[in-house]
Amino acid sequence: MPRFSLERQLESWSAVLLPPEVGGPEPAVVAQAAAWYAQGLPAPHRVGLRGDLVVLGLLARSRGGGALPAAEEPVRHQVLAALAAHRLGGPGLEGLKVLLSLAAGAERARHELQDGPLPPMVRPDPELAVHSARDWPSRSRADVVVVGSGAGGALVAWALAQAGAEVLVVEEGRWHRGAELRRQHPLARWRDLYRDGGATAALGVPPVVLPIGRAVGGSTVVNSGTCYRTPPRVQARWWRRDGLGLAAPGVLEGLLDEVEALLQVAPVPLEVMGRNGQLTLAGAAALGWRAGPLRRNAPGCGGCCQCALGCPRNAKFGVHLSVLPEACASGARIVAEARVRRVRHEGGRALGVEWEDPTGRRGRVDAPVVVVAAGATETPALLRRSGLGRHPGVGRHLALHPALGVAGRFPEPVVGWRGVLQSAGVEELHEREGILLEATATPPGMGSLALPGYGAELVAEMAGADHLATLGAMVADLPSGRVLGARRAIPVYRLALRDAVRLRRALVAAGEVLFAAGAEEVLTGLPRTPRVRSPEALRQAAAEVRDAELHLAAFHPTGSVRAGSDPDRHPCDPEGRLRGTKGVVIADASVLPSCPEVNPQLSIMALALGIGRALGSALAVGGAAP
């Protein structure tokens, strides 16, 4: 039996799904990039990919596909249609298409982004006290150890360092400098900047793609930079229902003001917005809907549409450029490439953490206070493997802010990747129906993941991608998910009936905006009705689609270790202290009592700042773990 070769298998399927004879990319080049990317994925993903390739090969041969790349086009089309309709072959074929399209798009993006002179840096890489775990002593100490350097961890570290505490931040990812990102292959950036190479997903029907950043700066390195303030109705709910003191009238508003000033938040300038956002505003205006430029933490943004791959100009003011330099200037230190294995504790008191570097070498940090800010998916798993996950609310009540994407085809070029990645927002349905629409483009060549068809049809769609404008539609969801697992976090999510209805409404609303802006057709992302040419046809398609057929993604996991006043409902008290163990504090998206209904960056940072200041005051007064 011939030995299984991943790259050879991917090359054959690239020749089938993206045939070069009709203008597709060179299969060997796509296969090499896809195989390289796949080899960096976690073992379960690699095993799943190999399994899909074996199943697809068997199914193709059973349907007369034989050597499918050498088959005539009608035979290919017939076999691919049969595979797409098959219970096992359909999901595998769709996943393979996503992988190969991503690899092909990344190659195109590389040429778009790296050919010719690069635009100047907006600001130099900062001075950060970052040390690789490979070079860090196996035993160290601090007043406070902070697990995670993202939106929550950075703000807590800054507040505590300002209060005079000796702070050590332990981060699993590494520091990616803007100067380094400028010449790096887009696929390498995608794989290195995200947990699981960007392949994290919440298990369920349908599954939900859940990209999560892993770097010094956390997801703020790869998010869109969108900065919504926590809506007053959400603040009131957290204060009255959950007893969250930081959401009391006026308190959170003041913290939000501070964070906005620190991040230099401002509306997207029209001159860099790009055609994608302009069409969204035009469509909303034609419908009479409320819309406007989004507010972002991106002073000096030039509209290169690379936010999701790490800004190569240091224009987006993630916490690695804004907050962590301030924390380090006040004495905080960062140990990168160190995965925290467990929080050490004894007799109901925290003792520090144990970490592991990429080579397997272990170390520990002794500290009477441990702030866990590993994110809404990783924090529950860390608590469990530390023996601190006994509260029944740990890992429950996960909200994801599920989203889907819609694209409109316009007669004139749009070139969505020339402009701000997430540029304009439509809020007409937000307060009444919990639906938020945001003009969201992708880096050049990497938007082909959502395109319909196989073979010649898919190649033609990719060639015409510069005529597409894209809208993302998010719904404020019920806390319908959980985080299982200890050694490895396993998010699971069951889409609530109410939220499935809202997603269908969001799909239609996004399409209506695009049609009102002049789109000739709308690509729906629905397998049975991938394109429609009128709002009426779109409404019909949305009414007929099954929940399992929705292609969902989410970017805002929250609420898995909620903070509040009720010991039975909230694993953390109103100031983020984990109930049952002194000296363990949670300060990330986990503590949000419910979906914030908007992009949560400011909400997380403002609450973390409040938690950090309360902890700093307690340390200053008591000199010991609170």
QUIRAHU-V777665 format. One record per backbone hydrogen bond with DSSP energy under -0.5 kcal/mol. NH is the residue of the N-H (numbers start at 1). CO is the residue of the C=O. E is the energy in kcal/mol with one decimal. If there is no record, write none. Layout:
[[NH | CO | E] [NH | CO | E]]
//
This chain:
[[6 | 4 | -0.5] [9 | 5 | -2.5] [10 | 6 | -2.6] [11 | 7 | -2.1] [12 | 8 | -2.0] [13 | 9 | -2.2] [14 | 10 | -2.3] [15 | 11 | -1.9] [16 | 12 | -1.0] [17 | 13 | -3.2] [18 | 14 | -2.6] [19 | 16 | -0.5] [22 | 19 | -1.2] [23 | 20 | -1.8] [24 | 19 | -2.0] [29 | 26 | -0.6] [30 | 26 | -2.1] [31 | 27 | -2.8] [32 | 28 | -2.1] [33 | 29 | -1.9] [34 | 30 | -2.8] [35 | 31 | -2.9] [36 | 32 | -2.1] [37 | 33 | -2.3] [38 | 34 | -2.7] [39 | 35 | -2.2] [40 | 36 | -0.6] [40 | 37 | -1.3] [41 | 38 | -1.7] [45 | 42 | -0.7] [46 | 42 | -2.0] [47 | 43 | -2.7] [48 | 44 | -2.2] [49 | 45 | -2.3] [50 | 46 | -2.2] [51 | 47 | -2.6] [52 | 48 | -2.5] [53 | 49 | -2.3] [54 | 50 | -2.2] [55 | 51 | -2.6] [56 | 52 | -3.0] [57 | 53 | -2.1] [58 | 54 | -2.3] [59 | 55 | -2.8] [60 | 56 | -2.6] [61 | 57 | -2.2] [62 | 58 | -2.2] [63 | 59 | -1.1] [63 | 60 | -0.5] [64 | 61 | -1.7] [65 | 60 | -3.4] [68 | 66 | -1.7] [70 | 67 | -1.5] [71 | 67 | -0.6] [71 | 68 | -1.4] [76 | 72 | -2.5] [77 | 73 | -2.9] [78 | 74 | -2.1] [79 | 75 | -2.6] [80 | 76 | -3.0] [81 | 77 | -2.2] [82 | 78 | -1.8] [83 | 79 | -2.5] [84 | 80 | -2.6] [85 | 81 | -1.4] [86 | 82 | -0.6] [86 | 83 | -1.1] [90 | 86 | -2.2] [92 | 88 | -1.4] [93 | 89 | -3.0] [94 | 90 | -2.3] [95 | 91 | -2.5] [96 | 92 | -2.3] [97 | 93 | -2.3] [98 | 94 | -2.1] [99 | 95 | -2.2] [100 | 96 | -2.6] [101 | 97 | -2.5] [102 | 98 | -2.4] [103 | 99 | -2.2] [104 | 100 | -2.6] [105 | 101 | -3.0] [106 | 102 | -2.6] [107 | 103 | -1.8] [108 | 104 | -1.9] [109 | 105 | -2.9] [110 | 106 | -2.5] [111 | 107 | -1.5] [112 | 108 | -2.2] [113 | 109 | -3.2] [114 | 110 | -2.3] [115 | 111 | -1.5] [122 | 313 | -2.6] [123 | 313 | -1.0] [128 | 126 | -0.8] [130 | 128 | -2.0] [131 | 334 | -2.7] [133 | 336 | -2.2] [135 | 132 | -1.6] [136 | 132 | -0.5] [136 | 133 | -0.6] [140 | 364 | -1.8] [142 | 366 | -2.2] [143 | 166 | -1.5] [144 | 166 | -2.1] [145 | 369 | -2.2] [146 | 168 | -2.6] [147 | 145 | -0.5] [147 | 371 | -3.2] [148 | 146 | -0.9] [148 | 170 | -2.4] [150 | 373 | -0.5] [154 | 150 | -2.7] [155 | 151 | -0.9] [156 | 152 | -2.1] [157 | 153 | -2.5] [158 | 154 | -2.3] [159 | 155 | -2.5] [160 | 156 | -2.7] [161 | 157 | -2.6] [162 | 158 | -2.3] [163 | 159 | -1.3] [164 | 161 | -1.3] [165 | 160 | -2.3] [167 | 165 | -0.8] [168 | 144 | -2.2] [169 | 333 | -3.2] [170 | 146 | -3.2] [171 | 169 | -0.5] [171 | 335 | -2.9] [176 | 174 | -0.6] [177 | 175 | -0.7] [180 | 177 | -0.5] [181 | 177 | -1.9] [182 | 178 | -1.3] [183 | 180 | -0.9] [184 | 181 | -0.7] [188 | 185 | -0.5] [189 | 185 | -2.1] [190 | 186 | -2.4] [191 | 187 | -2.4] [192 | 188 | -2.5] [193 | 189 | -2.3] [194 | 190 | -0.7] [195 | 212 | -3.4] [197 | 194 | -1.6] [198 | 195 | -1.8] [199 | 196 | -1.6] [200 | 195 | -0.7] [202 | 208 | -3.1] [203 | 201 | -0.6] [203 | 491 | -2.6] [208 | 202 | -2.2] [209 | 207 | -0.5] [209 | 552 | -2.1] [210 | 200 | -2.9] [214 | 193 | -2.7] [216 | 174 | -2.0] [217 | 215 | -0.7] [218 | 215 | -3.0] [220 | 217 | -1.4] [221 | 218 | -1.6] [222 | 219 | -0.8] [223 | 219 | -1.5] [227 | 295 | -3.5] [228 | 226 | -0.5] [228 | 599 | -0.6] [231 | 596 | -0.6] [234 | 231 | -0.8] [235 | 231 | -2.2] [236 | 232 | -2.6] [237 | 233 | -1.6] [238 | 234 | -2.5] [239 | 235 | -2.1] [240 | 236 | -2.9] [241 | 237 | -2.3] [242 | 237 | -1.1] [243 | 239 | -0.6] [244 | 238 | -2.3] [245 | 243 | -1.0] [247 | 244 | -2.1] [248 | 245 | -2.0] [251 | 248 | -1.9] [252 | 248 | -0.9] [254 | 250 | -1.5] [255 | 251 | -1.8] [256 | 252 | -2.8] [257 | 253 | -2.1] [258 | 254 | -1.8] [259 | 255 | -2.4] [260 | 256 | -2.7] [261 | 257 | -2.1] [262 | 258 | -2.4] [263 | 259 | -2.4] [264 | 260 | -0.8] [264 | 261 | -0.5] [265 | 260 | -2.1] [266 | 296 | -2.2] [268 | 294 | -2.4] [272 | 269 | -1.4] [273 | 269 | -0.9] [274 | 270 | -0.6] [275 | 418 | -0.6] [278 | 274 | -1.8] [279 | 275 | -2.5] [280 | 276 | -1.4] [281 | 277 | -2.3] [282 | 278 | -2.2] [283 | 279 | -2.7] [284 | 280 | -2.4] [285 | 281 | -2.3] [286 | 282 | -2.2] [287 | 283 | -1.4] [288 | 284 | -0.8] [288 | 285 | -0.7] [289 | 284 | -3.0] [292 | 425 | -2.0] [294 | 423 | -2.6] [296 | 266 | -2.7] [297 | 225 | -1.7] [298 | 296 | -1.0] [301 | 298 | -1.9] [309 | 306 | -2.5] [310 | 307 | -1.6] [311 | 221 | -0.5] [314 | 311 | -0.8] [317 | 297 | -3.4] [318 | 316 | -1.8] [321 | 318 | -2.0] [322 | 318 | -1.5] [324 | 319 | -3.1] [326 | 322 | -0.5] [327 | 323 | -2.3] [328 | 324 | -3.0] [329 | 325 | -2.1] [330 | 326 | -1.0] [330 | 327 | -0.5] [331 | 328 | -1.7] [332 | 327 | -2.3] [333 | 167 | -1.9] [334 | 129 | -2.9] [335 | 169 | -3.3] [336 | 131 | -2.7] [336 | 334 | -0.6] [337 | 173 | -2.6] [338 | 171 | -2.5] [339 | 356 | -2.6] [340 | 338 | -0.5] [341 | 339 | -0.6] [341 | 354 | -2.4] [342 | 354 | -1.3] [344 | 342 | -0.6] [344 | 352 | -2.5] [346 | 349 | -2.5] [349 | 346 | -1.3] [350 | 582 | -2.3] [351 | 344 | -3.3] [352 | 344 | -1.3] [353 | 365 | -1.9] [354 | 342 | -2.4] [355 | 363 | -2.6] [356 | 339 | -1.8] [357 | 361 | -2.7] [358 | 337 | -0.5] [360 | 357 | -2.2] [363 | 355 | -2.2] [364 | 138 | -2.5] [365 | 353 | -2.5] [366 | 140 | -3.0] [367 | 351 | -2.0] [367 | 365 | -0.6] [369 | 143 | -0.8] [370 | 583 | -3.3] [371 | 145 | -2.7] [372 | 370 | -0.6] [372 | 585 | -3.2] [373 | 147 | -2.4] [373 | 371 | -0.7] [379 | 375 | -2.7] [381 | 377 | -0.7] [382 | 378 | -2.4] [383 | 379 | -2.4] [384 | 380 | -2.1] [385 | 381 | -2.4] [386 | 382 | -0.9] [387 | 384 | -1.9] [388 | 383 | -3.4] [389 | 383 | -0.6] [394 | 391 | -2.0] [395 | 560 | -2.9] [396 | 393 | -1.5] [398 | 481 | -2.2] [399 | 558 | -2.6] [403 | 553 | -3.0] [404 | 473 | -1.7] [406 | 471 | -2.5] [407 | 523 | -2.0] [408 | 469 | -3.2] [409 | 521 | -2.9] [410 | 408 | -0.5] [410 | 467 | -2.9] [414 | 466 | -3.3] [415 | 466 | -2.9] [416 | 468 | -0.6] [418 | 415 | -2.2] [419 | 303 | -1.5] [419 | 417 | -0.8] [420 | 272 | -0.7] [420 | 273 | -1.2] [423 | 439 | -1.8] [425 | 292 | -2.8] [426 | 437 | -3.0] [427 | 290 | -1.6] [427 | 425 | -0.6] [428 | 290 | -0.9] [430 | 427 | -1.4] [431 | 427 | -0.6] [433 | 429 | -1.9] [434 | 430 | -1.9] [435 | 429 | -1.6] [436 | 474 | -2.4] [437 | 426 | -1.8] [438 | 472 | -2.6] [439 | 424 | -2.9] [440 | 438 | -0.6] [440 | 470 | -0.9] [441 | 421 | -3.0] [446 | 443 | -2.3] [450 | 447 | -1.3] [451 | 448 | -1.3] [455 | 17 | -1.2] [457 | 454 | -1.2] [459 | 455 | -2.4] [460 | 456 | -2.3] [461 | 457 | -2.1] [462 | 458 | -2.5] [463 | 459 | -2.2] [464 | 460 | -1.6] [465 | 462 | -1.3] [467 | 464 | -1.9] [468 | 465 | -1.6] [469 | 408 | -2.3] [471 | 406 | -3.0] [472 | 438 | -3.0] [473 | 404 | -2.5] [474 | 436 | -2.8] [475 | 402 | -1.9] [476 | 434 | -2.4] [477 | 475 | -0.7] [480 | 478 | -2.2] [481 | 398 | -2.2] [482 | 492 | -2.4] [483 | 395 | -2.7] [484 | 482 | -0.6] [484 | 490 | -2.9] [490 | 484 | -2.7] [492 | 482 | -2.9] [493 | 203 | -3.1] [494 | 480 | -2.0] [495 | 493 | -0.6] [500 | 496 | -2.3] [501 | 497 | -2.0] [502 | 498 | -1.9] [503 | 499 | -2.4] [504 | 500 | -1.8] [505 | 501 | -2.0] [506 | 502 | -2.8] [507 | 503 | -2.5] [508 | 504 | -2.0] [509 | 505 | -2.6] [510 | 506 | -2.6] [511 | 507 | -2.0] [512 | 508 | -2.5] [513 | 509 | -2.0] [514 | 510 | -1.8] [515 | 511 | -2.8] [516 | 512 | -2.5] [517 | 513 | -1.3] [518 | 515 | -1.5] [519 | 514 | -2.3] [520 | 409 | -3.3] [521 | 409 | -0.9] [522 | 532 | -2.7] [523 | 407 | -3.3] [524 | 522 | -0.6] [524 | 530 | -1.8] [525 | 530 | -0.6] [532 | 522 | -2.1] [538 | 534 | -1.9] [539 | 535 | -2.4] [540 | 536 | -2.0] [541 | 537 | -2.3] [542 | 538 | -2.5] [543 | 539 | -1.8] [544 | 540 | -1.3] [545 | 541 | -1.3] [549 | 546 | -1.6] [550 | 547 | -1.6] [552 | 207 | -0.7] [552 | 550 | -1.0] [553 | 403 | -2.5] [554 | 209 | -2.6] [555 | 400 | -0.6] [556 | 400 | -1.3] [558 | 399 | -2.4] [559 | 589 | -2.3] [561 | 590 | -1.8] [562 | 559 | -0.6] [563 | 591 | -2.1] [564 | 572 | -1.8] [565 | 242 | -2.5] [567 | 565 | -0.7] [569 | 566 | -0.5] [570 | 566 | -2.9] [571 | 569 | -0.6] [572 | 562 | -2.2] [573 | 577 | -2.4] [576 | 573 | -2.4] [578 | 584 | -2.8] [579 | 571 | -2.7] [581 | 578 | -1.2] [582 | 348 | -3.0] [584 | 581 | -1.1] [585 | 370 | -2.6] [585 | 583 | -0.5] [586 | 576 | -3.2] [587 | 372 | -2.1] [591 | 588 | -1.5] [592 | 589 | -1.1] [604 | 600 | -2.8] [605 | 601 | -2.2] [606 | 602 | -2.7] [607 | 603 | -2.2] [608 | 604 | -2.5] [609 | 605 | -2.3] [610 | 606 | -2.1] [611 | 607 | -2.7] [612 | 608 | -2.9] [613 | 609 | -2.3] [614 | 610 | -2.2] [615 | 611 | -2.3] [616 | 612 | -2.6] [617 | 613 | -2.3] [618 | 614 | -2.0] [619 | 615 | -2.4] [620 | 616 | -2.2] [621 | 617 | -2.1] [622 | 618 | -3.0] [623 | 618 | -0.5] [623 | 619 | -2.0]]
//
